[in-house]
Amino acid sequence: MKHSTFIWFFSPTALAMLLFIAFPIVSVLVQSVHAPHKAVLVEVETCTPLVGCTIETSIDQEATRAIREEKPIGRFIGLEIFSDRGHLAISEVSKIWSISENFNEFFTKLGNLPFYRAMAFTLTFTFIVTPLVVIVGFLIALNVNALHDRIKGVVVFFSLLPFVITPLIGALVLFWMIDSRGILGSAIQWIFADPNLSLKASTGLMWISLIVYGVWHAAPFAFVIFYAGLQTLPADQLEAAQIDGATRAQQVRYVVLPHLMPLVSFVALIQLMDNFRVFEPIVGFNASAHAQSLSWFIFNDLGGETRQLSSASATSVLTIIGVTILLLPVLRRTWRDFMEKAK
């Protein structure tokens, strides 16, 4: 392909990436190191014959408005927001480390800080849901691929339903099911013979419910990818393995899995990004009292009457850094496989 043809072909994509990815990231970075201007306060002395003179402090609206119009982005504060108690809490973490006698005590006290409590749930959700989605999706794809052609289409349709449903709606449906009046909530109360048992009242059970929802919703995506990959599996390799006397498990391990490894890396890459930004299940389950994520922090900062744009931007930057760190091993593996094939 000629260079001029490639440039014209790639230009729309590059422009879209600049407008919808690069510029917003730069904007978030700039906003995260700025804070709103402080209001200009003035002291006014009021004197009356009976009371005497009193000094009252009020906001100078005109001066405050003038400063904000002059520098609408706010005042530069550097990394102050990143180190405050609502984010990395550098001073608080140092103090906890100095007074903690062991690692268990340190991590227990660290969990009392809002950012690290949200990070704990985010990482737990990511590292449990991601491998389970890959495994469950792969097993579903193997079993569906082995079905008879007459029923395969129906099974594929029902397997895709959790992925077709809007995430928030799916979370609400499961949330109603685990309610004490729902089918799952009532069944659990009957099994444990405890009419007061509620999945919504326990932090641990709520975390499990969110993880189960995450696997239920995302497994169909992995299933579709692996099922499509199985259709490209060379039949001669399987036949050779069968002739050599390989069992079903050995065929999967030595023939199917190596063929699908690029797709495994792709699914893991997508799921790591999605799961680290978990948000809809927390809102749908109304679980913010038991589980908070970094994305929920951003949503909470942007809501209400006082929008904390700087705080939300700082959390967004930390989320981007976290996603990048998680993706590095997968990207390195993908790049290494690509270079080996290119040789």
Residue pairs with C-beta under 8 A, 6 or more apart in sequence:
1 9
25 320
28 313
28 316
28 317
28 320
29 313
29 317
30 73
31 73
31 74
31 309
31 310
31 313
32 81
32 82
32 310
32 313
32 314
32 316
32 317
33 76
33 77
33 78
33 79
33 81
34 73
34 74
34 75
34 76
34 77
34 310
35 74
35 75
35 77
35 80
35 81
35 310
36 68
36 74
36 75
36 309
36 310
37 64
37 67
37 68
37 71
37 74
37 75
38 75
39 59
39 60
39 64
40 59
40 60
40 63
40 64
40 67
41 57
41 58
41 59
41 60
42 57
42 58
42 59
42 60
42 63
43 55
43 56
43 57
44 55
44 56
44 57
44 58
45 53
45 54
45 55
45 56
46 53
46 54
46 55
46 56
47 53
47 54
74 310
81 87
81 310
81 311
81 314
82 88
82 314
82 317
82 318
83 89
83 90
83 91
85 92
85 113
85 114
86 114
86 115
86 311
87 115
87 311
87 314
87 315
87 318
88 115
88 318
89 113
89 115
89 116
92 113
93 110
93 113
96 106
96 109
96 110
97 106
100 106
100 109
110 116
111 117
111 120
114 292
114 297
115 297
115 315
115 318
117 292
118 292
118 293
118 294
118 296
118 297
119 294
119 322
121 207
121 291
121 292
121 293
122 276
122 278
122 293
122 294
122 322
124 207
124 211
125 207
125 210
125 211
125 214
125 275
125 278
125 293
126 272
126 275
126 276
126 278
126 326
128 211
129 211
129 214
129 215
129 218
129 271
129 275
130 268
130 271
130 272
130 275
132 211
132 215
132 219
133 214
133 215
133 218
133 219
133 221
133 222
133 267
133 271
134 222
134 264
134 267
134 268
134 271
136 215
136 219
136 222
136 223
137 218
137 219
137 220
137 221
137 222
137 223
137 225
137 226
137 267
138 222
138 226
138 260
138 264
140 159
140 219
140 220
140 223
140 226
140 227
141 222
141 223
141 226
141 227
141 229
141 230
142 226
142 230
142 252
142 256
144 152
144 155
144 156
144 159
144 223
144 227
145 227
145 230
145 231
147 155
156 227
159 220
159 223
160 220
160 223
160 224
161 220
162 170
162 216
162 217
162 219
162 220
163 217
163 218
163 220
163 221
163 224
164 220
165 173
165 217
167 217
167 280
167 281
167 284
168 280
168 283
168 284
169 284
170 213
170 216
170 217
170 284
171 213
171 280
171 281
171 283
171 284
171 285
172 284
174 209
174 212
174 213
174 216
174 284
174 285
175 284
175 285
175 286
176 182
177 183
177 184
177 185
178 184
178 185
178 188
178 199
178 200
178 209
179 185
179 200
180 186
180 189
180 198
180 200
184 199
185 198
185 199
188 197
188 199
189 195
189 196
189 197
199 205
199 206
199 209
200 206
200 285
200 286
200 287
202 290
203 290
203 291
206 285
206 287
206 290
206 291
207 290
207 291
209 285
209 287
210 278
210 281
210 282
210 285
210 287
210 291
213 281
213 285
214 275
214 278
214 281
218 271
218 274
218 275
221 267
221 270
222 267
222 271
225 263
225 266
225 267
226 260
226 263
226 267
229 259
229 260
229 263
230 256
230 260
232 259
233 255
233 256
233 259
234 259
237 255
237 259
238 251
238 255
241 250
241 251
241 254
241 255
242 251
246 254
246 255
257 264
261 337
262 334
262 337
265 330
265 333
265 334
265 337
268 330
269 327
269 330
269 331
269 334
272 323
272 326
272 327
272 330
273 323
273 327
276 294
276 319
276 322
276 323
276 326
277 293
277 294
277 295
277 319
277 323
278 293
278 295
279 293
279 295
279 296
279 299
281 287
282 288
282 291
282 292
282 293
282 296
283 296
283 299
288 296
288 300
294 315
294 318
294 319
294 322
295 319
297 312
297 315
298 312
298 315
298 316
298 319
301 307
301 308
301 309
301 311
301 312
301 315
302 308
302 309
302 312
